[in-house]
Amino acid sequence: MYSAPWITSEHRTYADMVWDFLEAEAVPLFETWREQGQVDRDFWRSAGDLGILGASIPETYGGSGTPRSFDAITLYTQSRLGDSAWGFALHNYVTHYVLTYGSEDQKARLLPQICTGDLIGALAITEPGTGSDVQSIRTLAEPKADGWLLNGAKTFISNGQTADLIVVCAQTEKSAGAKGVGLFLLETEELDGFTRGRCLKKIGLKGQDTSELFFENVELPGDALLGMEPGRGFAQLMKQLAWERLCVALMSLGAVDFALAETVSYVHDRKAFGKALFEFQNTRLKLAEAKTKAEMLRAFLDRCVADVDASRLTAEAASMAKWWGSQVQCEVIDECLQLFGGYGYMLDYPIAHLYTDARVQKIYGGSNEIMKELIARRLVPGETGAPIMGPYHD
Ligand SMILES: Cc1cc2nc3c(=O)[nH]c(=O)nc-3n(C[C@H](O)[C@H](O)[C@H](O)COP(=O)(O)OP(=O)(O)OC[C@H]3O[C@@H](n4cnc5c(N)ncnc54)[C@H](O)[C@@H]3O)c2cc1C
């Protein structure tokens, strides 16, 4: 049985529960979700009933009050079973913005509904004109006597068609750079001036409702600004992004494990030149390389998950997990697909979906180039290497 210092018997019981739920309730719906381009709310509510949506929300607000490692299990398991449609990760990010920066009233009112799936979350940072360069966003929230007036547009927003609660990143002061950015909590029900645009067509993640959003003179109450103090949005984002990047990496590991499991079975069954594909040395070497990469990724992620629970996950470690995890995911899945030959190119086989779903992992959540910039910033003389193999965190 696999073990790591952060895994307790409660984690194992929870992992079994999540696996059984997703296997029974999600896997049979993959094709439906791909066809309709989104996940049904009934599914969210079923996940809510089992306590999956509120695992890391305190019991006072309707959750279970377990550490984030329980959410890590959900993310890994979802991906391990081949799902790329359910936007649990984004919903979870919103949970933590509300929990960390929301007012007591917002927490008491919204978190219980986040736990049940009555509210679905989305995080809207990216705009048509800017993604990586968050400080250059143009969506503007102007202060008014009794609140804020929001104007602008977002694109590529996951859960965009279904979300009822959207954390929107906006400028509160023009030309003030990072100091002029705020995060606003939008409750979309009957919100005048808010419209959803197209559900965007993508090469993968076909069941995910990645969308455009528009805001035209949207009137927001004063407490819609998370933290209630203008100019803190960029710092709030940076603080939460470490967890969000680890989430991407956990999904990478799930996908790698799934690809390996599918491929190992396939190459034992498929014959060429009178023997199983697994008997060819090339197959064995490729799979050995893939397995090694998976285990190295797992070891690093174990450490990151333990760090999250101990509230000491650094931006650098999360960036390493994100870029390396998604890189390994793309490499391994490409090699695995090759071993399926022509069948690997057919959408009847999960490996084909894994291939098209993988590519975006190197782009969203902060592109891998940006991840490397963040890591490089900490490479100052005298700070690399330390006794006992050099811990990567302070
Ligand atoms: C399927 C999908 C789902 C998404 N979901 C969400 C979501 O829910 N919410 C949300 O807000 N956004 C979401 N995004 C947007 C995603 O986060 C952005 O696409 C990403 O941050 C990159 O921004 P960009 O597309 O504007 O590319 P750009 O910022 O224009 O970058 C283009 C290229 O230039 C490189 N580059 C940019 N700056 C630098 C630099 N300083 N140094 C080196 N290279 C650089 C990038 O790495 C990239 O390779 C999603 C995107 C996709 C495709």
The ligand as a Gaussian input file, in Angstrom:
#p B3LYP/6-31G(d) Opt

LIG

0 1
 C       -8.840000      25.822000     -21.161000
 C       -8.427000      27.062000     -20.423000
 C       -8.999000      27.334000     -19.183000
 C       -8.668000      28.513000     -18.501000
 N       -9.292000      28.825000     -17.324000
 C       -9.104000      30.059000     -16.777000
 C       -9.882000      30.484000     -15.664000
 O      -10.716000      29.751000     -15.130000
 N       -9.685000      31.740000     -15.180000
 C       -8.774000      32.593000     -15.744000
 O       -8.648000      33.718000     -15.274000
 N       -8.015000      32.213000     -16.789000
 C       -8.170000      30.971000     -17.329000
 N       -7.430000      30.589000     -18.412000
 C       -6.457000      31.518000     -18.984000
 C       -5.018000      31.119000     -18.729000
 O       -4.693000      31.266000     -17.368000
 C       -4.156000      31.996000     -19.664000
 O       -4.382000      31.520000     -20.984000
 C       -2.686000      31.954000     -19.314000
 O       -2.453000      32.621000     -18.102000
 C       -1.801000      32.597000     -20.404000
 O       -2.288000      33.853000     -20.736000
 P       -2.524000      34.222000     -22.292000
 O       -3.360000      33.144000     -22.889000
 O       -3.059000      35.606000     -22.347000
 O       -1.101000      34.156000     -22.943000
 P        0.006000      35.329000     -22.954000
 O        0.117000      35.922000     -21.610000
 O       -0.278000      36.202000     -24.098000
 O        1.313000      34.472000     -23.238000
 C        1.630000      33.961000     -24.528000
 C        2.989000      33.272000     -24.447000
 O        3.973000      34.210000     -24.046000
 C        4.649000      33.725000     -22.898000
 N        4.997000      34.824000     -22.002000
 C        4.201000      35.808000     -21.541000
 N        4.855000      36.592000     -20.683000
 C        6.106000      36.092000     -20.581000
 C        7.269000      36.427000     -19.820000
 N        7.272000      37.465000     -18.976000
 N        8.373000      35.672000     -19.977000
 C        8.392000      34.631000     -20.802000
 N        7.334000      34.247000     -21.533000
 C        6.191000      34.948000     -21.417000
 C        3.669000      32.778000     -22.228000
 O        4.332000      31.852000     -21.405000
 C        3.014000      32.132000     -23.434000
 O        3.818000      31.088000     -23.884000
 C       -7.708000      29.395000     -19.069000
 C       -7.115000      29.087000     -20.292000
 C       -7.475000      27.950000     -20.975000
 C       -6.844000      27.687000     -22.312000

